[in-house]
Amino acid sequence: MVSLLLLIDSIIEIYIWLLIIQVALSWLITFNVLNTHNRFVYMVGDFLYRVTEPALGPIRRVLPSLGGIDISPVVLILGLWFVRNLMFELLA
């Protein structure tokens, strides 16, 4: 059972890092530091969007508009930390 908990914990940790990288990449693209015409940048951005958007989309629909500031990744990361901590408290 501990091995399964550690596997789920590792998957959650990887997903949190993917969220952080996606946020940083979107900022770099927004401020024209990176160009999406570069094939590698486009592929990485597309992959991160496809991986993170299914979880971020519902959160964005629920959160009120904050004038261009997207806090949905922060909400999702806090939720994932909560689930991870709760999982270890209840099952370990």
Summary of the structure (lengths in Angstrom):
residues: 92
radius of gyration: 15.5
end to end distance: 8.4
largest distance: 47.7
contacts: 215
relative contact order: 0.16
helix: 79%
strand: 0%
